[in-house]
Each structure stands twice: as structure tokens, then as C-alpha cells.
Amino acid sequence: MNSLFAKILLWFWCTLAITAVGVAFISALNVSRNTRNKESPAARLVTFQLAEGRAAYETGGRPALEEFMENLKRIYGAKGILTDETGRDLLTGKNRSDLVRRARHETPYPVIPVGETMVARAADDGRYWFFLILPRARVTSWFLSPDHLFVILAEVLLCYWLAYHLTRPVRDLQKAVERFGRGDLAARVNSNRRDELGQLARTFDRMAGRIQTLLAAERRLLLDISHELRSPLARLGVAVELARSGAEPDKQLTRIQKESDRLNALVGQLLQVTRAEGDPNSLRRDPVRLDELVEQLVDDARIEAGSRGCELKYGKREPVTVTGDPELLRRAVENVIRNAIRYSPAQAAVEVALARSDGKAVVEVRDYGPGVPEEALPRLFDAFYRVQSDRDRASGGIGLGLSIARRAIELHKGAIHARNAKPGLEVEMELPLAPA
């Protein structure tokens, strides 16, 4: 028997059977004790029947005694026998001395009656014996009635329900584990129970979620790297071939160094974000002066903005502190700023602002470029997504800057949005303020 349900159900039923047998045993012993105890109601009833039978015999003879015995059998469903002191049946004349000997030598210890049950009483003067013979079915009905059978059936059904209630979450967990083992990483138990089995199911769900997150982060990292390293590697290969041919080696080496630095920065960003997504506990929780961080990024990006003929403005400065990983926050804000510079037209401004709003720090970055179609806004932060009509590869970029920014912001329990400012595009980053 390998089924936990069957084991629990059998255990309950065996316990129920032992309880029922024990109750019947104790009830039978109580019946036996009550017939021996002269002060019990049952014993007093037999003594009363002895007196009545004796009075009927002494006043009316055998006919009166016969009528009394018939009434006794009709009312109580039991057989009565009245004998003299020698054991002679006063109604039939049969020798009932064996009943007298049995009554005189009755064991003082309570026993469960087997077969018919006899209750004997002797008259105070010793002249008569009265025997009340109870059939076995009549004795059994005293402690095992149809009501008892109904209760037993109800308990059997209750045991079945309890066994099913205890083993159902185990079966659900088994099914979820089997699905998870076959590769269905979305398999969950989703138990609402508050007991230990519910806690076990929720522990599995957390473990499965963590494994799914780790595997998804690993797959995303492999996809990001394999997709985005192709173009820089191809350019590196071309630069190496040109350097080997001897055509402008210094220029080609500079280009190789530039592509190498670009690859290194890209891989560093991907690794850092993916590592934080795979293990949220590894995310640093340091106080970060966001106003100082944004100001430093704006100063660093002014050179790039100047090379593209646009101006970088930073306004609405106020002290703002958030909690998080400084490097991830730096990469998120920097990617948004550089993305705005990349698509800003010449002689235009890129505006950066920082403010507080409803317990959040809000960083706004706006350019005055062509913007994006409204239907493209929901996908603007997806990896490798490009708006080919307005923001094509001629403007540069690797297709991961805004995606990395969104993932970094969401790791800090924040949100990032984009909307058309007409003209241009405005990106808004929200981060929870650090506790006071």
C-alpha cells in the first residue's frame, strides 16, 4: 500500500473500529454490572418481577403465573422462569436446578454475555428463584442500536473526507513538481491553505519562481549578448583586417579600441542587470543622492551633446535621496540621457529635471527630436525594439539602452514611462524616496 491517502484512511477506519468495539465492550460490561448490583434500576426491576410472579402464583396458582409470564414476554421481550428452592419450574414442572447452580456460582467479575443472558434473583426467605432470560439480540440492542450504526457511518464518511483533505495538497504539489520537472517553469501549486501543507506549497512556489527567474535571466543574457555582439565583432574584424593590410594602422587601432570599449561597457551593463534580476538579494541598498548623481551624469554627457551640436540643460535641482545600487541607477539614467542626445536635432536642447512628487523621486529627460508613433510607445523599452520610421540605425545605438534602463528602474521598485511631448519625446523615471 503505497498511497498516502489509503494509509491515512485505513488508519482512521481502524481507529474508528477499535473505538466502536471498545464502546460496545464497555457497554456490555456495564450491562453485566448493572444486573449484579442489587441497587441498580435493572436489578430492582428483576426483584420487582420476582415479587409479582410470586404473588401471582400464591394467589392464583399456575393460571395466574402463566398469565404473568405471557405479559412479561409481551412487554419486555424476555422469558421469565419461577422455581422453588430446589429448582423445579412452578409453571411447567421441569427441573431447573442447573439454573440455580449457575446463579449460585456466578463469577464476581464482569464478563461480556455470550448467547442468552440470564438474570437471577432469590426470594428473601429462600423459597423461590426467579430467572429472567434475555435473548442475545435483545442484549445487543442495549449498546448497538440503529442510531449507533448511523453515527458510525457518519464517522466513516468524516474519516474519508479528512483523509482526502490532508492528502489533496500533497497530490497537487506532486502534480506541480512533475510539471516543473518536465520543463513547465510556470507550474505552481497556488495553495490557499494556512497550515503546514499550505506553507510547504508556498515554499515550492517561491522556489519555482526563483528558479524560473534565474533561468529567464540566463536566457535573456545569452540572447542579449548573442544578438548585440555580432555588429561590434564584425566591425572589429574589419578593423583588424585593415590594420593588417597596413592602411592607416593608427586609425584602425583607435577604432578597434573604441569597439572594444563599447563591447566591454555593453557586456558590463548586461551582466550587472541580469545578475541583479537573477538574485534580488545581491542588489545593493545604499543611500544614493540622486540629485548629485544626475548632475554628474549631465556634466559627463555635455561633451557628447556638444559634439552633436545640441545643448544639455539641467533644471529643477533639489536634494533627493533614494535607496539602491548606485551603479545600476547610474546606468539607467545615463542610458536615457544618451538616448535623448542621440535623437536630438542639432541646435536643439535636451532638458533634464529632477523633482519630488507623492513620495517619489522623478527624473524627466526630454528631447526635441521627431518623437515616436503613439502605437510604438508601449514597446519602446523592449529589448532590440526600434522605430524604423523615425529612429533608425543611422542615428546609432544598440537597441538595449532603454531596455536596460527599464530593468534597472524596476529592480528598484520604480517605473519608467515615455510620452510624446510634441515636439520630441519625454521619458519619466520614478523611484521611491529613501525613508527619512
VEXDRENFI-346541 format. One record per residue (C-alpha): residue number from 0; x, y, z; residue in three letters. Coordinates in nm, 2 decimals. Layout:
<sites>
[NUM [X Y Z] ALA] ...
</sites>
This chain:
<sites>
[0 [0.00 0.00 0.00] MET] [1 [0.20 0.30 -0.13] ASN] [2 [-0.08 0.56 -0.13] SER] [3 [-0.07 0.81 0.15] LEU] [4 [-0.44 0.86 0.11] PHE] [5 [-0.51 0.49 0.16] ALA] [6 [-0.28 0.47 0.46] LYS] [7 [-0.44 0.76 0.63] ILE] [8 [-0.79 0.64 0.55] LEU] [9 [-0.71 0.29 0.67] LEU] [10 [-0.56 0.43 0.99] TRP] [11 [-0.87 0.64 1.06] PHE] [12 [-1.10 0.35 0.99] TRP] [13 [-0.90 0.11 1.22] CYS] [14 [-0.91 0.37 1.49] THR] [15 [-1.29 0.40 1.45] LEU] [16 [-1.33 0.03 1.45] ALA] [17 [-1.13 -0.01 1.77] ILE] [18 [-1.33 0.28 1.93] THR] [19 [-1.66 0.12 1.83] ALA] [20 [-1.55 -0.22 1.97] VAL] [21 [-1.43 -0.06 2.29] GLY] [22 [-1.76 0.13 2.34] VAL] [23 [-1.96 -0.19 2.28] ALA] [24 [-1.73 -0.38 2.52] PHE] [25 [-1.77 -0.12 2.80] ILE] [26 [-2.14 -0.11 2.74] SER] [27 [-2.17 -0.49 2.77] ALA] [28 [-1.97 -0.48 3.09] LEU] [29 [-2.20 -0.21 3.22] ASN] [30 [-2.50 -0.43 3.15] VAL] [31 [-2.34 -0.72 3.33] SER] [32 [-2.25 -0.49 3.63] ARG] [33 [-2.60 -0.35 3.65] ASN] [34 [-2.76 -0.69 3.67] THR] [35 [-2.53 -0.79 3.96] ARG] [36 [-2.57 -0.47 4.15] ASN] [37 [-2.89 -0.50 4.36] LYS] [38 [-2.92 -0.13 4.39] GLU] [39 [-2.92 -0.07 4.01] SER] [40 [-3.25 0.00 3.83] PRO] [41 [-3.22 -0.32 3.63] ALA] [42 [-3.17 -0.53 3.94] ALA] [43 [-3.46 -0.37 4.12] ARG] [44 [-3.68 -0.44 3.82] LEU] [45 [-3.59 -0.81 3.84] VAL] [46 [-3.66 -0.81 4.21] THR] [47 [-4.00 -0.65 4.15] PHE] [48 [-4.08 -0.91 3.88] GLN] [49 [-3.99 -1.18 4.13] LEU] [50 [-4.24 -1.04 4.38] ALA] [51 [-4.51 -1.00 4.12] GLU] [52 [-4.46 -1.35 3.99] GLY] [53 [-4.46 -1.50 4.34] ARG] [54 [-4.78 -1.31 4.43] ALA] [55 [-4.95 -1.43 4.11] ALA] [56 [-4.85 -1.79 4.18] TYR] [57 [-4.95 -1.78 4.55] GLU] [58 [-5.29 -1.61 4.49] THR] [59 [-5.39 -1.76 4.15] GLY] [60 [-5.18 -2.07 4.10] GLY] [61 [-5.04 -2.18 3.77] ARG] [62 [-5.31 -1.99 3.55] PRO] [63 [-5.22 -1.66 3.71] ALA] [64 [-4.85 -1.73 3.69] LEU] [65 [-4.89 -1.83 3.32] GLU] [66 [-5.07 -1.50 3.25] GLU] [67 [-4.80 -1.31 3.43] PHE] [68 [-4.52 -1.48 3.23] MET] [69 [-4.71 -1.40 2.90] GLU] [70 [-4.74 -1.04 2.99] ASN] [71 [-4.37 -1.03 3.08] LEU] [72 [-4.27 -1.17 2.75] LYS] [73 [-4.51 -0.94 2.56] ARG] [74 [-4.39 -0.63 2.73] ILE] [75 [-4.02 -0.69 2.79] TYR] [76 [-3.95 -0.94 2.51] GLY] [77 [-3.79 -1.17 2.77] ALA] [78 [-3.87 -1.51 2.92] LYS] [79 [-3.93 -1.55 3.29] GLY] [80 [-3.90 -1.87 3.50] ILE] [81 [-4.02 -1.90 3.86] LEU] [82 [-3.89 -2.21 4.05] THR] [83 [-3.90 -2.33 4.41] ASP] [84 [-3.58 -2.36 4.62] GLU] [85 [-3.49 -2.69 4.46] THR] [86 [-3.51 -2.55 4.10] GLY] [87 [-3.84 -2.70 4.00] ARG] [88 [-4.03 -2.49 3.74] ASP] [89 [-4.36 -2.39 3.91] LEU] [90 [-4.52 -2.33 3.57] LEU] [91 [-4.41 -2.64 3.37] THR] [92 [-4.27 -2.87 3.64] GLY] [93 [-3.94 -2.90 3.47] LYS] [94 [-3.62 -2.94 3.67] ASN] [95 [-3.43 -2.61 3.65] ARG] [96 [-3.17 -2.69 3.92] SER] [97 [-2.89 -2.61 3.67] ASP] [98 [-3.01 -2.25 3.66] LEU] [99 [-3.00 -2.24 4.04] VAL] [100 [-2.64 -2.38 4.05] ARG] [101 [-2.54 -2.13 3.78] ARG] [102 [-2.68 -1.84 3.97] ALA] [103 [-2.52 -1.95 4.30] ARG] [104 [-2.17 -2.00 4.14] HIS] [105 [-2.18 -1.68 3.92] GLU] [106 [-1.84 -1.52 3.89] THR] [107 [-1.80 -1.19 4.07] PRO] [108 [-1.61 -1.04 3.78] TYR] [109 [-1.79 -0.87 3.50] PRO] [110 [-1.79 -1.06 3.17] VAL] [111 [-1.94 -1.00 2.83] ILE] [112 [-2.25 -1.22 2.79] PRO] [113 [-2.23 -1.49 2.52] VAL] [114 [-2.56 -1.63 2.39] GLY] [115 [-2.86 -1.57 2.61] GLU] [116 [-2.82 -1.35 2.92] THR] [117 [-2.97 -1.47 3.25] MET] [118 [-3.05 -1.25 3.55] VAL] [119 [-3.14 -1.45 3.86] ALA] [120 [-3.29 -1.34 4.19] ARG] [121 [-3.37 -1.54 4.50] ALA] [122 [-3.65 -1.45 4.74] ALA] [123 [-3.55 -1.32 5.08] ASP] [124 [-3.69 -1.63 5.25] ASP] [125 [-3.52 -1.86 5.00] GLY] [126 [-3.84 -2.03 4.89] ARG] [127 [-3.84 -1.91 4.53] TYR] [128 [-3.60 -1.83 4.25] TRP] [129 [-3.68 -1.60 3.96] PHE] [130 [-3.49 -1.62 3.63] PHE] [131 [-3.51 -1.36 3.36] LEU] [132 [-3.38 -1.49 3.03] ILE] [133 [-3.28 -1.22 2.77] LEU] [134 [-3.22 -1.32 2.41] PRO] [135 [-2.88 -1.23 2.26] ARG] [136 [-3.04 -0.98 2.01] ALA] [137 [-3.21 -0.81 2.30] ARG] [138 [-2.89 -0.76 2.49] VAL] [139 [-2.70 -0.63 2.19] THR] [140 [-2.97 -0.37 2.12] SER] [141 [-2.88 -0.21 2.46] TRP] [142 [-2.54 -0.09 2.33] PHE] [143 [-2.57 -0.13 1.95] LEU] [144 [-2.88 0.03 1.80] SER] [145 [-2.95 0.16 1.45] PRO] [146 [-2.87 0.51 1.58] ASP] [147 [-2.52 0.38 1.67] HIS] [148 [-2.48 0.25 1.31] LEU] [149 [-2.58 0.58 1.17] PHE] [150 [-2.32 0.75 1.38] VAL] [151 [-2.06 0.50 1.27] ILE] [152 [-2.15 0.56 0.91] LEU] [153 [-2.11 0.94 0.96] ALA] [154 [-1.77 0.89 1.12] GLU] [155 [-1.66 0.67 0.83] VAL] [156 [-1.75 0.94 0.58] LEU] [157 [-1.59 1.20 0.80] LEU] [158 [-1.27 1.00 0.81] CYS] [159 [-1.28 0.97 0.43] TYR] [160 [-1.32 1.35 0.40] TRP] [161 [-1.04 1.42 0.65] LEU] [162 [-0.80 1.18 0.47] ALA] [163 [-0.89 1.35 0.13] TYR] [164 [-0.84 1.69 0.29] HIS] [165 [-0.50 1.60 0.42] LEU] [166 [-0.37 1.44 0.11] THR] [167 [-0.51 1.66 -0.16] ARG] [168 [-0.24 1.94 -0.12] PRO] [169 [0.02 1.67 -0.14] VAL] [170 [-0.12 1.54 -0.47] ARG] [171 [-0.14 1.90 -0.60] ASP] [172 [0.22 1.95 -0.50] LEU] [173 [0.32 1.63 -0.67] GLN] [174 [0.15 1.73 -0.99] LYS] [175 [0.32 2.07 -0.98] ALA] [176 [0.66 1.91 -0.92] VAL] [177 [0.61 1.67 -1.21] GLU] [178 [0.51 1.96 -1.45] ARG] [179 [0.80 2.16 -1.33] PHE] [180 [1.04 1.87 -1.38] GLY] [181 [0.91 1.83 -1.74] ARG] [182 [1.01 2.18 -1.82] GLY] [183 [0.69 2.38 -1.74] ASP] [184 [0.85 2.65 -1.54] LEU] [185 [0.52 2.83 -1.48] ALA] [186 [0.38 2.53 -1.28] ALA] [187 [0.26 2.65 -0.94] ARG] [188 [0.05 2.50 -0.66] VAL] [189 [-0.12 2.83 -0.56] ASN] [190 [-0.25 2.69 -0.23] SER] [191 [-0.47 2.89 0.00] ASN] [192 [-0.43 2.67 0.30] ARG] [193 [-0.29 2.82 0.62] ARG] [194 [-0.15 2.50 0.77] ASP] [195 [0.19 2.33 0.73] GLU] [196 [0.09 2.18 0.39] LEU] [197 [0.00 2.53 0.26] GLY] [198 [0.33 2.66 0.38] GLN] [199 [0.51 2.38 0.20] LEU] [200 [0.32 2.46 -0.12] ALA] [201 [0.40 2.83 -0.10] ARG] [202 [0.77 2.74 -0.03] THR] [203 [0.77 2.54 -0.35] PHE] [204 [0.61 2.82 -0.54] ASP] [205 [0.87 3.06 -0.42] ARG] [206 [1.15 2.82 -0.51] MET] [207 [1.00 2.76 -0.86] ALA] [208 [0.96 3.13 -0.91] GLY] [209 [1.33 3.18 -0.81] ARG] [210 [1.44 2.91 -1.05] ILE] [211 [1.23 3.05 -1.33] GLN] [212 [1.37 3.39 -1.27] THR] [213 [1.73 3.26 -1.28] LEU] [214 [1.67 3.06 -1.60] LEU] [215 [1.49 3.35 -1.76] ALA] [216 [1.77 3.59 -1.67] ALA] [217 [2.03 3.35 -1.81] GLU] [218 [1.84 3.30 -2.13] ARG] [219 [1.79 3.68 -2.16] ARG] [220 [2.16 3.74 -2.11] LEU] [221 [2.25 3.48 -2.37] LEU] [222 [2.00 3.63 -2.61] LEU] [223 [2.12 3.99 -2.55] ASP] [224 [2.48 3.90 -2.58] ILE] [225 [2.45 3.68 -2.89] SER] [226 [2.23 3.94 -3.06] HIS] [227 [2.42 4.26 -2.98] GLU] [228 [2.78 4.14 -3.01] LEU] [229 [2.75 4.05 -3.37] ARG] [230 [2.78 4.40 -3.51] SER] [231 [3.07 4.52 -3.29] PRO] [232 [3.25 4.19 -3.35] LEU] [233 [3.20 4.23 -3.73] ALA] [234 [3.34 4.59 -3.71] ARG] [235 [3.63 4.47 -3.50] LEU] [236 [3.71 4.20 -3.77] GLY] [237 [3.71 4.46 -4.04] VAL] [238 [3.93 4.69 -3.84] ALA] [239 [4.18 4.41 -3.77] VAL] [240 [4.19 4.32 -4.14] GLU] [241 [4.25 4.68 -4.23] LEU] [242 [4.52 4.71 -3.97] ALA] [243 [4.69 4.40 -4.11] ARG] [244 [4.69 4.55 -4.46] SER] [245 [4.88 4.85 -4.33] GLY] [246 [4.63 5.11 -4.43] ALA] [247 [4.63 5.38 -4.16] GLU] [248 [4.72 5.15 -3.87] PRO] [249 [4.68 5.41 -3.60] ASP] [250 [4.33 5.50 -3.71] LYS] [251 [4.23 5.13 -3.73] GLN] [252 [4.38 5.06 -3.38] LEU] [253 [4.18 5.35 -3.24] THR] [254 [3.87 5.21 -3.40] ARG] [255 [3.95 4.87 -3.25] ILE] [256 [4.00 5.02 -2.91] GLN] [257 [3.67 5.21 -2.94] LYS] [258 [3.47 4.90 -3.04] GLU] [259 [3.64 4.70 -2.76] SER] [260 [3.55 4.96 -2.50] ASP] [261 [3.19 4.96 -2.64] ARG] [262 [3.17 4.58 -2.61] LEU] [263 [3.31 4.59 -2.26] ASN] [264 [3.06 4.85 -2.15] ALA] [265 [2.77 4.66 -2.31] LEU] [266 [2.86 4.33 -2.15] VAL] [267 [2.92 4.50 -1.81] GLY] [268 [2.57 4.65 -1.82] GLN] [269 [2.41 4.33 -1.93] LEU] [270 [2.59 4.13 -1.67] LEU] [271 [2.51 4.37 -1.39] GLN] [272 [2.14 4.40 -1.46] VAL] [273 [2.10 4.02 -1.53] THR] [274 [2.28 3.94 -1.20] ARG] [275 [2.05 4.17 -1.01] ALA] [276 [1.74 4.02 -1.17] GLU] [277 [1.86 3.66 -1.10] GLY] [278 [1.94 3.73 -0.74] ASP] [279 [1.75 4.03 -0.60] PRO] [280 [1.92 3.98 -0.27] ASN] [281 [2.25 4.08 -0.43] SER] [282 [2.11 4.42 -0.51] LEU] [283 [2.28 4.69 -0.31] ARG] [284 [2.06 4.90 -0.08] ARG] [285 [2.27 5.21 -0.02] ASP] [286 [2.15 5.57 0.02] PRO] [287 [2.21 5.75 -0.31] VAL] [288 [2.20 6.13 -0.35] ARG] [289 [2.01 6.12 -0.68] LEU] [290 [2.05 6.49 -0.74] ASP] [291 [2.43 6.46 -0.73] GLU] [292 [2.42 6.15 -0.95] LEU] [293 [2.21 6.32 -1.21] VAL] [294 [2.42 6.64 -1.21] GLU] [295 [2.74 6.43 -1.26] GLN] [296 [2.59 6.24 -1.55] LEU] [297 [2.47 6.57 -1.71] VAL] [298 [2.82 6.71 -1.68] ASP] [299 [2.98 6.39 -1.83] ASP] [300 [2.73 6.39 -2.12] ALA] [301 [2.78 6.76 -2.22] ARG] [302 [3.08 6.67 -2.43] ILE] [303 [2.88 6.42 -2.63] GLU] [304 [2.59 6.67 -2.66] ALA] [305 [2.83 6.93 -2.78] GLY] [306 [2.98 6.70 -3.05] SER] [307 [2.63 6.65 -3.19] ARG] [308 [2.55 7.03 -3.18] GLY] [309 [2.29 7.02 -2.91] CYS] [310 [2.27 7.17 -2.56] GLU] [311 [2.21 6.98 -2.24] LEU] [312 [2.01 7.17 -1.97] LYS] [313 [1.96 7.06 -1.61] TYR] [314 [1.69 7.23 -1.41] GLY] [315 [1.47 7.19 -1.10] LYS] [316 [1.75 7.08 -0.88] ARG] [317 [1.67 6.98 -0.52] GLU] [318 [1.83 6.74 -0.28] PRO] [319 [1.68 6.39 -0.33] VAL] [320 [1.79 6.07 -0.17] THR] [321 [1.68 5.72 -0.28] VAL] [322 [1.79 5.37 -0.18] THR] [323 [1.95 5.13 -0.42] GLY] [324 [2.25 5.03 -0.63] ASP] [325 [2.44 5.34 -0.74] PRO] [326 [2.59 5.18 -1.04] GLU] [327 [2.26 5.04 -1.17] LEU] [328 [2.09 5.38 -1.12] LEU] [329 [2.38 5.55 -1.30] ARG] [330 [2.35 5.32 -1.60] ARG] [331 [1.97 5.37 -1.61] ALA] [332 [1.97 5.75 -1.61] VAL] [333 [2.28 5.77 -1.83] GLU] [334 [2.12 5.54 -2.10] ASN] [335 [1.81 5.76 -2.11] VAL] [336 [2.01 6.08 -2.13] ILE] [337 [2.24 5.95 -2.41] ARG] [338 [1.94 5.81 -2.59] ASN] [339 [1.78 6.16 -2.59] ALA] [340 [2.11 6.32 -2.71] ILE] [341 [2.14 6.06 -2.99] ARG] [342 [1.80 6.16 -3.14] TYR] [343 [1.81 6.53 -3.07] SER] [344 [1.84 6.75 -3.37] PRO] [345 [2.13 7.00 -3.40] ALA] [346 [2.09 7.34 -3.23] GLN] [347 [1.82 7.19 -3.00] ALA] [348 [1.82 7.13 -2.63] ALA] [349 [1.79 6.82 -2.42] VAL] [350 [1.63 6.90 -2.09] GLU] [351 [1.69 6.71 -1.77] VAL] [352 [1.49 6.78 -1.45] ALA] [353 [1.47 6.62 -1.10] LEU] [354 [1.18 6.68 -0.85] ALA] [355 [0.98 6.52 -0.58] ARG] [356 [0.62 6.40 -0.63] SER] [357 [0.40 6.20 -0.39] ASP] [358 [0.68 6.03 -0.20] GLY] [359 [0.88 5.96 -0.52] LYS] [360 [1.18 6.10 -0.70] ALA] [361 [1.10 6.19 -1.06] VAL] [362 [1.37 6.23 -1.33] VAL] [363 [1.25 6.38 -1.65] GLU] [364 [1.45 6.37 -1.97] VAL] [365 [1.31 6.55 -2.28] ARG] [366 [1.45 6.59 -2.63] ASP] [367 [1.31 6.79 -2.92] TYR] [368 [1.35 6.52 -3.19] GLY] [369 [1.09 6.36 -3.41] PRO] [370 [0.93 6.16 -3.13] GLY] [371 [0.78 5.81 -3.19] VAL] [372 [0.44 5.69 -3.32] PRO] [373 [0.18 5.65 -3.04] GLU] [374 [0.15 5.28 -3.11] GLU] [375 [0.52 5.23 -3.06] ALA] [376 [0.53 5.39 -2.71] LEU] [377 [0.43 5.07 -2.52] PRO] [378 [0.72 4.88 -2.68] ARG] [379 [0.98 5.15 -2.66] LEU] [380 [1.15 4.98 -2.36] PHE] [381 [1.16 4.63 -2.51] ASP] [382 [1.50 4.49 -2.59] ALA] [383 [1.61 4.53 -2.96] PHE] [384 [1.29 4.72 -3.05] TYR] [385 [1.34 5.01 -3.29] ARG] [386 [1.11 5.26 -3.45] VAL] [387 [1.24 5.22 -3.81] GLN] [388 [1.05 5.52 -3.95] SER] [389 [1.20 5.78 -3.72] ASP] [390 [1.48 5.63 -3.51] ARG] [391 [1.67 5.40 -3.75] ASP] [392 [2.02 5.26 -3.72] ARG] [393 [2.17 5.56 -3.89] ALA] [394 [2.13 5.75 -3.57] SER] [395 [2.33 5.50 -3.38] GLY] [396 [2.25 5.29 -3.07] GLY] [397 [2.25 4.92 -3.00] ILE] [398 [1.88 4.87 -2.91] GLY] [399 [1.94 4.79 -2.55] LEU] [400 [1.98 5.12 -2.37] GLY] [401 [1.62 5.19 -2.28] LEU] [402 [1.56 4.82 -2.20] SER] [403 [1.85 4.82 -1.95] ILE] [404 [1.71 5.14 -1.80] ALA] [405 [1.37 4.99 -1.75] ARG] [406 [1.50 4.67 -1.60] ARG] [407 [1.73 4.87 -1.36] ALA] [408 [1.45 5.10 -1.26] ILE] [409 [1.20 4.82 -1.20] GLU] [410 [1.46 4.64 -0.98] LEU] [411 [1.44 4.94 -0.75] HIS] [412 [1.06 4.92 -0.73] LYS] [413 [1.03 5.21 -0.97] GLY] [414 [0.87 5.28 -1.30] ALA] [415 [0.96 5.44 -1.63] ILE] [416 [0.73 5.59 -1.89] HIS] [417 [0.76 5.77 -2.22] ALA] [418 [0.52 6.01 -2.40] ARG] [419 [0.54 6.23 -2.70] ASN] [420 [0.60 6.59 -2.59] ALA] [421 [0.52 6.73 -2.94] LYS] [422 [0.79 6.80 -3.04] PRO] [423 [1.02 6.54 -2.90] GLY] [424 [1.00 6.26 -2.66] LEU] [425 [0.98 6.28 -2.28] GLU] [426 [1.10 5.99 -2.06] VAL] [427 [1.00 6.00 -1.69] GLU] [428 [1.17 5.77 -1.43] MET] [429 [1.01 5.73 -1.09] GLU] [430 [1.19 5.59 -0.79] LEU] [431 [1.07 5.56 -0.42] PRO] [432 [1.23 5.81 -0.19] LEU] [433 [1.46 5.68 0.09] ALA] [434 [1.30 5.65 0.43] PRO] [435 [1.35 5.96 0.64] ALA] 
</sites>
